[in-house]
Amino acid sequence: MTFETYFGRTGQRLREDLERFLASKRKGFAPLRPWGRDVLRRLETFTRKGKMIRGGLVSLGCEMAGGRAGGAAIRAGTAIELIQSGLLIHDDIMDRDDRRRGAPSMHVQYARLAEDPDGPGAAHYGTSLAICAGEIAIFLGFEAMAGLAGPADRAAAAQKLFAAEFGLVGLGQMRDVQAGSSRRAPAERDVLVTYKYKTARYSYALPLAVGWVLGGGSGAVLPALERLGEDLGLIFQVKDDELGLFGSSRATGKPVGSDVRQGKKTLYALRLFARAAGADRDRLEGIFGRPDAPDADILCFRELAERLGVREEVRRVMDRLGRRAEASLRALPVAPRHGRVLQSLLEHGLSRSS
């Protein structure tokens, strides 16, 4: 079975469960006008647009452990997807990204609802409401996780993993914000540590581990499963950096070049500044971190990354992570059909265009 087949099937189940769960909240939210029903509608629309990979990995982890991807695994997947939505809403505010998943970001949507949408207070109004919407998504995720069916000991263990990991996500995000505001270039290993905690672990290691626990898998396997998840997640984040520079906004649903305009210390930026000299260096310093950098400057940044060999270097980093992930995958005590899904997911991570 391929990655596309497996996640297509689980994605549909997750979207149906998301609809059921949010529908169950309407009665309680409705009296809190005007935002009760509004926020549920926006969160459902936003969450449904996701690829549902994190939620699907919970089901896969459960099946890998020998369990059945029933109601508990699907609901835990819904919980992770809701928290993912909340994190993305907050991330767009911190990164000043105006588009996400092919539509205006949540803070932009709410800014347009201000009494004076063209006035000086509209942006702050939108940001404030979007922070609240992100918090609601996160707390709804925890509520969904708290009501898991099945053996109580498994549910409790999964809930503990869940809660502990998202605290680390916040710390990873703080490291990312600090690095972006500092003039000092971090070490490459520090960038990868930030990637691991702000994205990789919660996106791949956590859902696999939660599913494994819910499926009754042996605790002795969890470290190996988490190492695999970390490498899959690192590949995802480094590839995201590539698409943010070399991709198309139509395919990714996000602005191209925003990392450059925000001065993000990605592997591309670190290696490019290490390679560039003379006029190239001066040009880079005039582009990097400029919020108003025109598209022509982003194209210049891309051209330099190609000409100085940085794009190829970063691809070799991904290839190295891919080889390590393949070694971890081969060592896992899972059925061949599940191994094939993971292998397909790895290949997708290395080659995706959106």
Disulfide bonds with the S-S distance in Angstrom:
none
